[in-house]
Amino acid sequence: MYQPIEEEISVAGIFSEGKFLPKKFKWQQKIYPITEITLTARSRDGQVQLQHFSVVADGNLYRLMYNQTTQHWKLAEIWCDG
């Protein structure tokens, strides 16, 4: 099941063919290299556009969220077994 985190993070990545691809993120002073992007999606919260990425880093699954209005990243959730 997913455990909500909702903490701001820093994300580094590249633009390729008009799309942003996250490559690593920093959370709680640790760098997490992203080994796989499993899902990308867009949504809206009123007027705010959000971009979502499910990524694998350090063998765990994370959901990252980018707020296009504030231009801030959040670690939304972490997958936890059990």
Residue pairs with C-beta under 8 A, 6 or more apart in sequence:
1 79
1 80
1 82
2 63
2 77
2 78
2 79
2 80
3 77
3 78
3 79
3 80
4 76
4 77
5 74
5 75
5 76
5 77
5 78
6 74
6 75
6 76
7 27
7 28
7 74
7 75
8 72
8 73
8 74
8 75
9 25
9 26
9 27
9 64
9 73
9 74
9 75
10 25
10 26
10 73
11 22
11 24
11 25
11 26
11 64
11 66
11 73
12 22
12 23
12 24
12 25
13 20
13 21
13 22
13 23
13 24
14 20
14 21
14 23
15 21
19 40
20 51
20 66
21 37
22 34
22 37
22 53
22 55
22 64
23 33
23 34
24 31
24 32
24 33
24 34
24 57
25 31
25 32
25 34
25 55
25 57
25 62
25 64
25 73
25 75
26 32
27 75
32 57
32 58
32 62
33 57
33 58
34 55
34 56
34 57
35 56
35 57
36 55
36 56
37 53
37 54
37 55
38 54
38 55
38 56
38 61
39 52
39 53
39 54
40 51
40 52
40 53
40 54
41 51
41 52
42 49
42 50
42 51
42 52
43 49
43 50
43 52
44 50
47 69
48 67
48 68
48 69
48 70
49 67
49 68
49 69
50 65
50 66
50 67
50 68
51 65
51 66
51 68
52 63
52 64
52 65
52 66
52 76
53 63
53 64
53 65
53 66
54 61
54 62
54 63
54 64
55 61
55 62
55 63
55 64
56 62
60 78
60 79
61 78
61 79
62 75
62 77
62 78
62 79
63 75
63 76
63 77
63 78
64 73
64 74
64 75
64 76
65 73
65 74
65 76
66 72
66 73
67 73
67 74
